[in-house]
Amino acid sequence: MQKEMQTKSPLNPWYYVPSAYFMEGLPWAVINLLAGIIFVRMGVSIEKYAFWTGLLGLPWIIKAFLAPLVDGNKTKRFWIVFTQYLISVVFLLAAIGLNFSSFFQTTWLCFFIGAFLSATHDIALDGYYMIALSEKKQAFFLGIRNTVYRAAMLTVSGPLVVIAGVLERKTGNIGLSWAAVLAAAAAFGLLLNTYHLIVLPRPAGDAPQKAELKEPVLYLSVFKSYLTQKNILFILLFILIYPMSDALLGKIALPFLLKAKETGALALSTQAYGVIQGTFGLLASMTGAIGGGLLIAKFGFRKCIWWFAALMLLPNILYAFMAFNAASVGEGLVAFFVIFENLGDGIGFIAFTFFVMVVSNGAYKTSFYAISTSIMALSQMGFAMFSGKLFTMLGSNYAQYFLVVSFMSLLTFLLVPLSYKVDKMKLAQSNMEK
């Protein structure tokens, strides 16, 4: 124990944990939240925007396969500093790329490279966190790191979007406005990373760990164990289909809120979008996630899942209503529906998180959880990439699209009884009722 404690950093983690995890959340938010808004505001077709921004999620799906690269080469501290610098450079190049006639190809490529760098950074930082901090401090700072991560998301989706909207209005140049915002994010990242270069400790345990030959066999054993567990068909169906409603709605909701009235959309200003969706919407989603967890803890999964599934479906109906009444719906009602959608999404998705946690119990709990969340992310990415094509097939009609997605989302209700058939869920429910 004494030897283990000596490997931990003596520097107070308050000096580097909050800033490091803010820097983890910043690129994720720029790539997964900001990129879509930029492409919609720059006039990229909805089908093209939905497919290619959906693909940006790929690096986070396969990041488990990037872990050996980080573990076996250099230190975690090196990877943190190295990737943070490169992420800032990539964002700066993306800002410059917005001024090119081929801005979409250039900027998307920058975001895609940034996504791989960000996923690699996540691996390194999480590993460094476990090396540099004692178990007691790891537990203490768990809530801190999650909070600052979400603060980074709020900063990007709220204030940065609002600033871009103000610049759009004052300059009349959409590309220049977003280039300035990306350049500001890059500059802030460079400053923060320079701070990390100076402050991040060098714990004794932070050294390359070469993989042993038996590890590929272990990977195969874990995957085989996952795929041969009892009730695997029910588990996979729930994981693959439950996120469908959210993925199909989310990609098309963005252009629906921002595009011009002539296209059947709501024509919110960028500034209004940043306030309604980027700030209050994200806060509502965070509130819903907390509330959903409390409800499951109090009433159990079985009593909550039907209501949670309904909250995943209802936003599609609300968006269909807005689309059928796009010419007359007011900004106040739009704000109410958007905030409700995010609240319901936050609550509804907790059911999925709880389900995955329960079915991951076993000899390879961490690996099972990683596999399940990767399958879910792959499903989300697939539906998001397909959403633009479906929108085009329906004549680029928002009302028809949201109506069709509402009917498709009824599949979620068909999945609810399947979750009861999973033995691990039965056991968890029984334990909660004791």
Secondary structure, 3 states (H helix, E strand, C coil): CHHHHHCCCCCCHHHCHHHHHHHHHHHHHHHHHHHHHHHHHCCCCHHHHHHHHHHCCHHHHCHHHHHHHHHHCCCHHHHHHHHHHHHHHHHHHHHHHCCCCCHHHHHHHHHHHHHHHHHHHHHHHHHHHHHHCCHHHHHHHHHHHHHHHHHHHHHHHHHHHHHHHHHHHHHCCHHHHHHHHHHHHHHHHHHHHHHHHHHCCCCCCCCCCCCCCHHHHHHHHHHHHHHCCCCHHHHHHHHHHCCHHHHHHHHHHHHHHHCCHHHCCCCCCHHHHHHHHHHHHHHHHHHHHHHHHHHHHHHCHHHHHHHHHHHHHHHHHHHHHHHHCCCCCCHHHHHHHHHHHHHHHHHHHHHHHHHHHHHCCCCCHHHHHHHHHHHHHHHHHHHHHHHHHHHHHCCCCHHHHHHHHHHHCCHHHHHHHHHHCCHHHHHHHHHHHC
